[in-house]
Each structure stands twice: as C-alpha cells, then as structure tokens.
Amino acid sequence: MTKRLIACAALALLALPIALASSTSAQVTLDRKGSACLPLPGQGTGKVRFFVHIVNHGSTKAHLRNDVHALWQRYDGSWKDSWLNTFEASGLTVGPHRGKTWYADFGADPSKPIIKCALRLGSSTRVLPIRVLR
C-alpha cells in the first residue's frame, strides 16, 4: 500500500511541470479590430496594403498557427483571393503578452475599386471582414 502511495506521488510530481507548461503556453490570435486594409491607387498601378494585428496571450514567444490570406471585394462584386496574398504563419511571431502589427502590399487592379476587405485563416473557407481605411 505504501509503495503504491509513493508511486502515485512520484507520478503526480512528474506530471506537474507538464501541466504548468501547458497552462502557460502561448495563445496567439488574430485581432480583427486591429487589422485593416488601405487601397493605394496611383500612377496606373493599383495596390492594397493589409495591416494584420496578432496578439499573444501566453507567456512565451510564439507564432500564429495558420497562414493569413488577404482578400478584397471589388466594385463589380468579385472577390480577389490568391495564394500569393498570404502572410506566412511562421513569420508572424509575437513576444509574450504582446501584440504586433505587420503590413504587406499586394497588387490590385486600379480599374476596379475595392469596397470590402477580409482575412482568411489557413485553409478555412470562413471570411473575416476587416476595416477599409480611406
């Protein structure tokens, strides 16, 4: 009986660091309210700049788990969604208990004004609308 009690206590002590590590692991999320897009028409070449805000709620430096795809809706109602318009997850690293904003410019057809912008995570089909700055 005493050997069982000692064995159980030893297992509990071994499991404690694992439990503590998992409770303090990083939780990195996309902040839609801090993200936006800005159409940059000019000189015959259209561009759109996406600002992506990532927040780390955990206590260790970490990156987002999924790539972030930038998409926008044109005035004619069609959506521009390309694998080229992507923020790679491994590059979106944030320190513990911090937020950080990245931006990237993507090519857009200057003859088709942008009316809406959105983000999509990984291979999800869910579109997350974000603000359009003017």
N, C-alpha and C positions, 0 to 999 in steps of 0.2 A: 504494500500500500504506500509506504514512504517513498519507494523508488518511483512509483507512478506519479506521485505528487511532485517529486523533484524533476522528473522528466517533463511534466506539463509546465512547470515553472520555467524550465530551461527553454522550451519551445516558445513560450509566451515572450520571454526576453529576446529571443532571436527574431521574432516577428515584429517587435516594437519598432525597430528602425525602418522596416519596410512600410509599416503603417504610417509613421511620421513622414517618410519621404513622399508617399502618395498623397498625403493631406496637404503638403506644401508644394506640390508640383505645379508647374506653370499652367495657366489657363489663358491662352491668347485668343482674343476675339476681334472681329471686325466691328468698328464703330461706324454705323451708317450715318449718324448725325454729324460726325466729324469728317465724313467723306463727301466729296463733291466733284463736279466736272466743270470745266470752263472752256467753251468754244473759243478758238483763237483764229478766226478767219483773217486772211491778209495776204496781199501780194500774190493772189492766184493759187496759193497752196493752203488748203484748209487743214487745221489741226484741232485736236481737242485734248486738253490737259486734264488728267484724272488725279485727284488727291485722295489717297486711301489712308485712313487712320486706323491703326491697330493698337489695341490695349492689352497689356499683360497684367492679369490679376493675381498671378502667382509670385512666388518668392525666388524664382530662378530665371535666368535669361533663357528665352525660348523664341521659337518662330511659329507662325501660323501653320496649321496642318494642311490646308488646301491652297492651291493657287487661286488668285483672284482674277477673274476675267472682267474686262471693262467693255460695256456695250452702250450704245446710244440709239435713240429712235430719231429718224429723220422726219422732215416735214411731210413727206409723202406717206408716212405710216410704217415704212420698213425699218427693221432693226439691223444695225451693223454689229455683227458678232463674229470675231475672227480669233483663231488660236494665237495670232500674233499680238493681240491686245491683251497681254497677260502679265500680271505681277507674279513672279515665281515665289512660292511659299518659303523656300529656303533662304531667300534674300530678305524676307520681312521679319527680321529678328528684333526683339524688344527686350530691354532690361527689366528686372523685377519691379513690379508695382509702378509701371510707367506706360505712357502712350507715345506713339511716334507716327508721323505722317510722311508718306512717300508720295512722289508725283512722277508721272510719266506722260509724254506727249505721244499721241497716236494720230496717224493720217486720217483725215476726213474729207469727203467731197465738199468743196466750198459752194457748189451749186445747190446743195441740199441742206438747209439749215437744221440744226439739232434742236429738238424740242424737249426730249427727256433723256436722262442718263440712268444707268443702273449698273450693279455689280452682280456677279455670279460666282459662287464658291465651288471650286473643283469641278466635278462632272455633274453637279446638281443642275436641274432644269429650273429651279426656283430663281426668280429675278428679284433683286433687292434694290428698289428705287433709291436714288440719292439726289441731292440738290443740284440744280443747274445754276451756276453763277453767271451773271450777265455784266 
